[in-house]
Amino acid sequence: MSGLINYPNRRTAADLFLPAFLLAGFLGSCGGGTGTSGGGDVKTAFGPFSETTVYTSQVTKPDGTQEVFTGQTAGQKVINGVSYARHQFGPSNATTPKRGLEVWVNLKDEKLAFAGGQTYYSTASNASQPYLAVTLDQPLEIDTLPPVGVPQTFHVQGDFSLQETGIPDPYPVDEDVTYTLEDDAATVDTGMGKIYNCRRYTGSATVGGTLFEAELYYKPEIGPVSGKVNWPPPNGFSADLLSVADNGASEDGYNTIQATKVIGPANPSFQLSTYDVNQDFDADKDSHAKMLLEFRWADEQKAKETSQPYVNPEFGTVWGIYPYELVSSPVSIFFPEENGKGFTYWMAYVDQAAKNESQNGIAYHISLNLESFITSEMRVTGRIHYKLYQP
């Protein structure tokens, strides 16, 4: 989204905010729930997207340059006594001054409440403060699952603050925005390959005689997977999913973590570790951890090959590794919507503790590293369910 906040020729607060909203209002909000905790059945579909999900996307700016952005929920914001999730989308490598966008949203029963948001502009006169901020007069109540193909119109009304010479502060905005659920079972190409069973939204608004248009692909189990907006000119910007990870939310002394990404020659490693949840060795060595790994070639034609790839996954702790059996399967556990397409999946499962280790707690991990001679990309997905150590 840096294209919305790093380019010149800005016109008004509405010009900046409305196209941002068309994409980010959904991009930063379509999750709910509390993560992948409790239960213990690791052999289920990937997801759900939640307030503990972190995803990375490759953003393409209007000049064609690219940058990796991270989306995540960063706490809560209380407005008029109501708590909203603060969803942030910005550069993965934290920088000063800030860049990126934050929206304040809630999602419940497919109803999205959008209360406002803010953007940071790295060369603003005061880059430590939001370049643009808005709190709406009344939160917008948006149906995220309306009838397919039926345009939905809502009214945006509120006061904006903008660091821009000659723009009133606050700046009043009073505009209509239209969005449509074009398809509830769409397929889209992303940095993680084709993603199936997505919702495809389009949105538009006319401000000052200029038509702003946006498109978003969203999959409830994964989150926002692809999006674009036609502003700023000449090309607008787009966002394309690269990876998804969820550190879970502990429940009854247990936690479940999961991640999926594409690895290849430029990025040859996948790792999922309980240590990364709290930067701590807090898994219980005396209780079994359930660990599942699944992978296939990212290219769909190559994914139909049945020969075993030359890769050696690792399941283990800091001090040791566990044996496993790598088996092929014509069906996916994590992505059942792909079943029946002729792909071959490779899986390994471990259900082990580490009772012989001298100290508690510990860390469990799954890793997979591609050898240098492998030139094709591979989609890798893992999940670990474990008990938290209680001293």
C-alpha positions in Angstrom: 0.0 0.0 0.0 3.0 2.3 -0.1 1.7 3.6 -3.4 -1.1 5.3 -1.5 1.2 7.2 0.7 4.6 7.6 -1.0 3.7 9.3 -4.3 3.3 13.0 -5.2 0.4 14.7 -6.9 -1.9 14.1 -4.0 -5.3 15.8 -4.3 -7.5 15.7 -1.3 -8.0 13.5 1.8 -10.8 11.8 0.0 -8.6 11.0 -3.0 -6.2 9.3 -0.7 -8.5 7.6 1.7 -11.3 6.2 -0.5 -9.1 4.1 -2.8 -7.2 2.9 0.3 -10.5 2.0 1.9 -11.8 0.1 -1.1 -8.9 -2.4 -0.8 -7.7 -2.1 2.8 -11.2 -2.0 4.4 -11.4 -5.7 3.4 -7.7 -6.4 3.3 -7.2 -5.5 6.9 -10.4 -6.9 8.3 -11.6 -10.2 6.9 -10.5 -12.3 9.9 -12.2 -13.3 13.0 -12.0 -15.8 15.8 -9.1 -16.6 18.1 -6.6 -18.5 16.0 -5.8 -22.2 15.8 -5.6 -23.2 19.5 -6.9 -26.1 21.5 -8.3 -29.3 19.9 -5.2 -31.2 19.0 -6.3 -32.6 15.6 -3.5 -31.3 13.3 -4.9 -33.2 10.3 -7.5 -30.6 9.4 -7.7 -27.9 6.6 -5.4 -24.9 6.9 -7.0 -21.9 8.8 -9.0 -20.1 9.9 -7.7 -16.6 9.2 -7.9 -14.8 12.6 -6.6 -12.0 14.6 -3.4 -13.9 15.2 -2.7 -14.5 11.5 0.3 -12.8 10.0 0.7 -12.7 6.2 3.2 -11.3 3.8 2.4 -9.9 0.4 4.5 -8.5 -2.5 3.4 -5.0 -3.3 3.9 -3.7 -6.8 4.0 0.1 -6.9 2.9 2.3 -9.8 6.5 2.7 -11.0 6.9 -1.1 -11.2 9.1 -1.5 -8.1 8.2 -4.1 -5.5 8.4 -4.4 -1.8 7.3 -7.0 0.7 4.6 -5.9 3.2 3.3 -7.6 6.3 -0.3 -7.6 7.5 -1.2 -8.3 11.1 -3.5 -7.3 13.9 -1.6 -5.1 16.4 -3.9 -4.8 19.4 -7.2 -3.0 19.9 -8.5 0.6 19.6 -11.5 1.7 21.6 -13.8 4.2 19.9 -16.9 5.4 21.7 -16.7 2.5 24.1 -16.4 -0.1 21.3 -13.2 -2.1 20.8 -11.9 -2.6 17.2 -9.0 -4.6 15.9 -6.1 -2.5 14.7 -5.0 -4.1 11.5 -1.7 -2.9 10.1 -0.3 -3.4 6.6 3.2 -2.1 5.9 6.8 -2.9 5.0 8.2 -6.1 6.5 11.5 -4.4 7.4 10.4 -1.9 10.1 11.6 1.5 9.3 11.7 5.0 10.8 9.9 7.1 9.8 6.8 4.9 9.6 5.1 3.8 6.3 1.9 1.9 5.8 -1.7 1.8 6.7 -3.8 0.9 9.7 -7.5 0.3 9.8 -9.9 -0.2 12.7 -12.4 -3.0 12.1 -14.4 -5.8 13.5 -15.9 -8.8 11.7 -18.7 -10.9 13.2 -21.1 -13.2 11.4 -19.9 -11.9 8.0 -20.7 -8.3 9.1 -17.8 -5.9 8.9 -17.7 -2.8 11.1 -15.3 -0.2 9.8 -14.6 2.6 12.2 -11.7 4.5 10.5 -8.0 4.3 10.0 -4.7 6.2 9.3 -1.8 6.2 7.0 1.9 7.1 7.4 3.8 8.9 4.7 7.6 8.7 5.0 8.3 12.3 3.7 5.5 14.1 5.4 6.3 17.2 7.4 5.9 15.2 10.6 6.6 11.6 9.6 6.2 10.4 13.2 2.5 11.2 13.1 -0.2 9.9 10.7 -0.2 11.7 7.4 -3.9 11.0 7.1 -6.4 9.9 9.8 -10.1 9.5 9.9 -12.7 8.4 12.5 -16.1 8.0 10.9 -19.2 9.6 12.3 -20.8 6.2 12.6 -19.0 2.9 11.9 -19.9 1.4 8.5 -21.7 -1.9 8.7 -20.8 -3.8 5.6 -22.1 -7.3 4.6 -19.0 -9.3 3.4 -21.2 -12.0 1.9 -23.9 -10.3 0.0 -25.7 -11.9 -3.0 -23.3 -12.6 -5.8 -23.3 -10.0 -8.5 -25.6 -7.5 -6.7 -23.9 -4.1 -6.1 -23.9 -2.8 -2.5 -23.7 0.9 -1.8 -22.8 2.6 1.5 -22.2 6.1 2.6 -18.8 7.4 3.9 -19.2 10.3 6.2 -16.7 11.7 8.7 -13.9 14.2 9.3 -10.3 13.7 8.1 -7.0 15.1 9.4 -4.4 15.6 6.7 -0.8 16.9 6.8 -1.2 18.9 3.6 -0.9 22.7 3.0 -4.1 24.3 2.0 -6.3 21.4 3.1 -8.7 22.3 6.0 -8.3 20.3 9.2 -10.6 18.6 9.8 -11.6 17.9 6.2 -15.2 16.7 5.8 -16.0 13.8 3.5 -19.4 12.8 2.4 -19.3 10.2 -0.4 -21.0 7.0 -1.7 -18.9 3.8 -2.2 -20.1 0.8 -4.1 -18.8 -2.8 -3.9 -19.9 -6.1 -5.4 -19.2 -9.7 -4.5 -18.5 -10.8 -8.1 -17.7 -14.5 -7.4 -17.8 -16.6 -4.3 -15.7 -19.5 -5.8 -13.0 -17.7 -7.8 -9.4 -18.8 -8.6 -6.5 -16.4 -8.6 -2.8 -16.7 -9.4 -0.5 -15.6 -6.5 3.0 -15.9 -5.3 1.8 -19.1 -3.6 0.5 -20.5 -6.9 -3.2 -20.8 -7.8 -5.5 -20.3 -4.8 -9.0 -21.8 -5.2 -12.4 -21.0 -3.6 -11.8 -17.3 -3.1 -14.3 -14.5 -2.9 -13.7 -11.9 -5.6 -14.8 -8.3 -4.7 -14.8 -5.2 -6.8 -15.3 -1.7 -5.5 -15.5 1.8 -6.8 -16.0 5.5 -5.8 -16.1 8.7 -7.8 -14.4 11.6 -6.1 -13.9 15.0 -7.7 -14.8 13.5 -11.1 -12.2 10.7 -10.8 -13.3 7.1 -10.7 -11.4 4.9 -8.3 -11.7 1.1 -8.7 -10.4 -1.8 -6.6 -10.4 -5.6 -6.7 -9.8 -8.0 -3.9 -9.5 -11.8 -3.7 -10.2 -13.2 -0.2 -10.2 -16.7 1.1 -11.8 -17.2 4.5 -9.3 -19.9 5.5 -6.2 -17.9 4.5 -7.2 -14.3 4.4 -6.6 -11.6 1.7 -4.6 -13.3 -1.2 -4.6 -10.7 -4.0 -5.7 -7.2 -4.6 -5.2 -4.1 -6.7 -6.4 -0.5 -7.0 -6.1 1.9 -9.9 -4.6 4.7 -7.9 -2.1 6.5 -8.0 -1.6 6.8 -11.7 -0.4 5.5 -14.1 -0.7 1.9 -12.9 -2.0 2.0 -9.4 -0.7 -0.7 -7.1 -1.3 -4.4 -6.3 -0.7 -6.8 -3.5 0.1 -10.5 -4.0 0.2 -13.1 -1.2 3.6 -14.8 -0.4 3.1 -16.5 2.9 0.7 -17.0 5.9 1.6 -17.9 9.5 -0.4 -18.1 12.7 1.1 -18.4 16.2 -2.2 -19.4 17.6 -3.8 -18.5 20.9 -3.2 -20.8 23.9 -6.3 -22.6 25.2 -6.4 -24.9 28.3 -2.6 -25.0 28.4 -2.2 -26.0 24.7 -1.4 -24.1 21.6 -1.4 -24.8 17.8 0.8 -23.0 15.3 0.8 -23.3 11.5 2.4 -21.7 8.4 2.4 -22.0 4.6 4.7 -20.5 2.1 6.4 -21.2 -1.3 10.1 -21.9 -1.1 12.6 -22.0 -4.1 16.1 -21.1 -5.1 15.7 -17.5 -3.9 14.1 -18.5 -0.6 15.0 -22.1 0.1 14.0 -22.6 3.7 10.8 -23.3 5.6 10.7 -23.4 9.4 7.9 -23.6 12.0 9.0 -23.5 15.6 7.2 -23.2 18.9 10.1 -20.9 20.1 9.0 -18.2 17.7 5.6 -17.7 19.4 7.0 -16.0 22.5 10.7 -16.1 21.8 10.9 -18.6 24.6 11.5 -22.3 25.3 8.0 -22.8 26.6 6.8 -26.2 25.2 6.5 -29.1 27.6 9.0 -31.9 27.0 7.0 -34.5 28.8 3.9 -34.1 26.6 3.6 -35.3 23.0 3.7 -32.7 20.3 1.8 -33.5 17.1 3.6 -32.2 14.0 2.3 -32.5 10.4 4.2 -31.4 7.3 2.7 -31.4 3.7 4.3 -30.2 0.5 3.9 -30.3 -3.2 5.5 -28.6 -6.3 4.1 -25.1 -6.7 3.8 -25.5 -10.4 0.5 -27.3 -11.1 1.9 -29.4 -14.0 4.9 -30.4 -12.0 2.7 -31.2 -9.0 1.2 -34.0 -11.0 4.6 -35.9 -11.0 4.6 -38.9 -8.7 8.4 -39.3 -8.2 9.6 -38.4 -4.7 11.4 -35.0 -4.4 15.0 -35.0 -3.1 14.2 -33.2 0.1 14.8 -34.2 3.8 12.4 -32.5 6.2 13.3 -32.4 9.9 11.2 -32.8 13.0 12.9 -32.1 16.3 13.9 -30.1 19.3 17.0 -28.1 20.0 18.9 -31.3 21.0 17.5 -34.0 18.8 15.4 -35.0 15.8 12.6 -37.5 15.3 12.3 -40.3 12.7 9.4 -40.1 10.3 8.0 -41.7 7.2 7.5 -39.5 4.1 4.5 -40.7 2.2 2.8 -39.6 -1.0 -0.9 -38.9 -1.2 -3.4 -38.0 -4.0 -5.2 -35.7 -1.6 -4.3 -32.7 0.5 -5.1 -32.5 4.2 -4.4 -28.7 4.4 -6.1 -27.7 1.1 -8.9 -30.1 0.4 -10.3 -27.8 -2.3 -7.5 -28.9 -4.5 -8.4 -32.6 -4.3 -9.3 -34.2 -7.5 -7.0 -32.1 -9.6 -4.4 -34.8 -10.0 -1.7 -33.4 -7.7 0.7 -35.5 -5.7 1.3 -34.4 -2.1 4.1 -35.5 0.2 3.4 -35.8 3.9 5.1 -36.6 7.2 3.6 -36.9 10.7 5.3 -37.1 14.1 3.6 -37.5 17.5 6.5 -37.4 20.0 7.7 -36.0 23.4 11.2 -35.3 24.5 11.2 -36.9 28.0 14.9 -37.6 27.9 16.0 -34.0 27.6 17.5 -32.7 30.8 15.5 -29.5 31.2 11.9 -28.3 30.7 10.7 -26.3 28.7 11.9 -26.8 25.2 11.0 -26.0 21.6 9.6 -28.2 18.9 10.2 -27.5 15.2 9.6 -28.6 11.6 12.0 -27.5 8.9 12.6 -28.2 5.2 15.5 -26.8 3.2 15.8 -27.1 -0.6 19.2 -28.3 -2.0 20.9 -25.9 -4.4 20.3 -28.2 -7.3 16.5 -27.9 -7.0 15.4 -25.1 -9.3 11.6 -25.5 -9.0 9.5 -23.9 -6.3 7.6 -25.9 -3.7 4.7 -25.0 -1.5 5.3 -26.2 2.1 2.7 -26.2 4.9 3.2 -27.3 8.5 1.3 -27.4 11.9 2.4 -28.1 15.4 0.1 -28.8 18.4 1.9 -28.8 21.8 1.4 -28.4 25.5 2.8 -25.3 27.2 5.3 -25.9 30.0 4.0 -24.9 33.4 7.0 -24.6 35.9 
